Amino acid sequence: MRDEARRESPYDAHVTDDAVARLASDLIRAPSPSGSERPAVDVLLAAMRDLGFDEVYRDDAGNAVGTYVRGPGPAVLLTGHLDTVPVGDESLWPHPPLGGVIADGRLWGRGACDMKSALACMVHAAADAVASAAHDGSAFSGTVVVAGVVQEEVGGLGSRHLGATLPCDVVILGEPSKLNLKLGHRGRVEVEVGVPGAIAHAAKAELGENALYNAARYLSALETAELPTGGPLARSSATATRLISSPRDGANVVPGGAVITVDYRNKPGDEPDDVMRLLRSLTTDERFTFSFPRERAESEDGAVTAEYDRVAPAYLAPLDHPAVDTARRVLSAVLTEHAVPFEEGYWWFCTDAPHLARPGRPVIGFGPGAEELAHTTRECVPVSDLIVARHAYRELVRAYLEPVRG
């Protein structure tokens, strides 16, 4: 009877997507480059107030946070980032990148799938969960938090702050996943390799030592290096992404030095110190140097500052955790209702999950849109995904906060 009542409820989350699409479109139209997210934060905070969240605020890092408190019990955090990468060449977009246009059944624009649409779904799903529980008399007790975080694309200041200051029992992260359950990802370790050389006139190159040739030998060793394998995330990988020689303005000068940037994607257990040892082992020339670049972050108003290596840890949710089992059960049921196959896997890119996770606090990944479209000039999300995601988030919240359901 409870299931029938919920399907007939006027609060049923998958009846219409109009409100979610409007909010997602408004968020896309609010520019939010990393470090300057205030316009999008303001839009999200206003939506939370309109939907009757009990508390709505901007935290010290600049994150938009809204909560519903319905008695004692666990706390569920639904979250995603509001900042976006640059739009690139606007002429290459099929629709204006900050237009929030709906066309051909899709919502277009920077942030459509990465990941303003997920946040729009989360805000409405939280309201749906609270309203529908009250409507059908469910035993709903606990706290629902929705947070739109800042600076994810540049080191994760918002989620680092949120993870350290906001207590919760389970996190639902809405990065794009094609409506698949995601339970982790490899990490990222950025390493700068300093390559030795000696400057000389290019017409008498033998008087110097060409750092580019030394770099070429190192890159050849990197390409064939044996990297760690095994486990659910398969293997680590190493990709040289940049080579800068010096002096930069000396086209007729033998380069006296160079810096190689290595983007290393590490599986769990392959830690940054292991990465450094492996990269050092690829040369016997002790003049090579190896370092982790540092990142300095500051909130938009300067209230929170941080400095850290450009290292994003790998994350793997505890596969036997009850919250993971609940996610599998709930998402399978919701997706079946929408004729979408249930699939489980891992993201191929880094997320804020390791900044949000704590012992006993798993991060459940699920979001609308295709991750392959993120950061491209074709970024969009099917409107149909918004319907499913809103429904799924609502049911996850209810499952985590209604322990006597059944």
PyMOL commands that set and color helices and strands:
alter all, ss='L'
color gray80, all
select helices_A, chain A and resi 2-8+18-29+38-50+90-92+112-136+152-154+157-165+202-207+211-223+272-280+322-337+353-356+371-373+383-401
alter helices_A, ss='H'
color red, helices_A
select strands_A, chain A and resi 55-58+64-70+75-81+102-103+106-108+142-149+170-173+181-185+187-196+200-201+237-246+253-254+257-266+289-291+294-298+305-309+311-312+315-316+344-347+363-365+380-382
alter strands_A, ss='S'
color yellow, strands_A
deselect
rebuild
show_as cartoon
